[in-house]
Amino acid sequence: MKKHLPGCLAGDREYQEQMVMAGQKRVYYRCKKMLKQEDALDTAQETLISRLSGPKSLRKPVFWGMAQQNCGQLLRQCAAV
């Protein structure tokens, strides 16, 4: 995934797509551990999209934190209902 980073930061769509493809299974499984399948799919997609929003979100620790935070936020919303 590191080899795609410079292209992603430059805004190259091809590199961004390759970066998402490289990380999507890991993100989904991370979300699946915390959520139901449908919610995990939606949350994984949101995380992947937000990953491309800026250079800081492309770093792995921040990225995993984003996935976990998005899952936790959905769990809290469901518990409040």
C-alpha positions in Angstrom: 0.0 0.0 0.0 2.9 2.3 0.6 3.8 2.3 -3.1 0.4 3.8 -3.9 0.7 6.6 -1.4 2.5 9.3 -3.5 0.0 8.9 -6.3 -3.0 9.1 -3.9 -1.6 12.2 -2.3 -1.3 13.7 -5.8 -4.9 13.0 -6.5 -4.4 10.2 -9.1 -7.6 8.3 -9.3 -5.9 5.1 -10.4 -3.6 5.0 -7.4 -6.6 5.8 -5.1 -8.6 2.9 -6.6 -5.6 0.6 -6.1 -5.2 1.8 -2.5 -8.9 1.1 -1.8 -8.8 -2.3 -3.4 -5.7 -3.2 -1.4 -7.4 -2.4 1.9 -11.1 -3.1 1.5 -11.1 -6.7 2.8 -9.2 -5.8 5.9 -11.5 -2.9 6.6 -14.6 -5.0 6.1 -13.4 -7.7 8.4 -12.5 -5.2 11.1 -16.0 -3.7 10.9 -17.6 -7.2 10.7 -16.1 -8.0 14.1 -18.2 -5.2 15.6 -21.3 -5.0 13.5 -23.9 -6.9 11.6 -23.0 -7.7 7.9 -25.1 -5.0 6.3 -23.9 -2.3 8.8 -20.3 -3.6 8.3 -20.6 -3.2 4.6 -21.9 0.4 4.9 -19.4 1.4 7.5 -16.5 -0.1 5.6 -17.5 1.8 2.5 -17.8 5.1 4.5 -14.3 4.5 6.0 -12.8 3.8 2.6 -14.3 6.9 1.1 -13.2 9.1 4.0 -9.7 7.5 3.8 -9.1 9.4 0.6 -10.1 12.7 2.1 -6.6 13.8 3.0 -3.0 12.8 3.6 -3.4 12.2 7.3 -6.2 9.7 6.7 -4.0 7.6 4.5 -1.6 6.6 7.3 -2.4 3.1 8.6 -2.9 3.8 12.3 -5.2 6.7 11.5 -7.1 4.5 9.0 -7.7 1.7 11.5 -8.8 4.2 14.1 -11.3 5.6 11.6 -12.8 2.2 10.9 -13.1 1.5 14.6 -14.5 4.9 15.4 -17.1 4.6 12.6 -18.2 1.2 13.9 -18.4 2.5 17.5 -20.4 5.6 16.4 -23.0 3.4 14.7 -23.2 1.1 17.7 -23.9 4.1 20.0 -26.6 5.4 17.6 -28.3 2.0 17.6 -28.1 1.8 21.4 -29.7 5.2 21.7 -32.8 4.2 19.7 
